[in-house]
């Protein structure tokens, strides 16, 4: 299986507690403790607005990038919420993600949706 040791976290929640106490904690520890070989965080929907509006959340995103979590964000969401430049400034790849998510699923990546 191609995606056997690869995790994708599809983060759509706009809740900052969920972001800090689940999404970020798990993504960081999953890499640091080698629970997964690769971790990708996919920012989509309400999470896009949260990153734009909450400096503390934005800081966490930058820290995840620095520790090696691959992070990408939905371009359609970023454009509609005027968050593209903020996300890119944090080191997030902004692109259309429907096809990317479909590819992850077809390659049997493990998917955690929050």
C-alpha positions, -999 to +999 in steps of 0.1 A: +000+000+000+015+033-011+001+055+017+005+030+045+027+051+067+014+085+056-012+105+075-033+133+062-052+155+087-081+172+070-087+202+093-120+220+087-129+231+122-129+267+132-125+259+169-092+271+184-092+246+212-096+217+188-068+232+167-044+236+196-053+206+218-058+180+190-048+190+155-015+206+162-005+184+192-011+153+172+005+164+140+037+176+157+040+145+180+032+121+151+064+133+134+087+139+164+079+104+178+079+087+144+043+074+147+040+083+110+067+087+084+049+116+068+022+140+081+003+164+059-021+190+073-048+201+049-064+234+058-099+237+044-130+257+052-134+273+086-098+265+097-087+289+069-105+318+086-091+308+120-056+310+108-062+344+093-080+358+123-060+343+152-023+352+155-017+324+181-031+298+156-009+313+128+021+310+150+014+273+156+011+267+118+045+282+113+059+260+141+045+229+124+060+239+091+094+243+108+091+208+124+085+192+091+047+188+088+037+194+052+009+219+052-013+229+023-045+250+021-075+251-002-070+279-026-107+284-032-112+289+006-081+311+009-093+333-020-128+336-008-116+344+028-088+367+016-062+346+035-039+334+007-010+358+014-012+352+052-010+314+046+018+317+021+037+339+046+035+311+071+051+287+047+018+270+037+013+258+001-020+273-012-035+253-041-067+238-053-071+207-031-100+187-043-078+167-066-051+164-040-075+150-014-088+125-040-052+114-048-045+108-011-076+087-008-068+066-039-032+061-027-046+048+006-032+075+029-047+074+063-071+103+067-080+119+099-109+145+095-114+172+121 
